[in-house]
């Protein structure tokens, strides 16, 4: 896995969680 891909995924999950809450 590429570190950039992991970072992007984590950022998306965090933003998604923030939007829902």
Residue pairs with C-beta under 8 A, 6 or more apart in sequence:
none
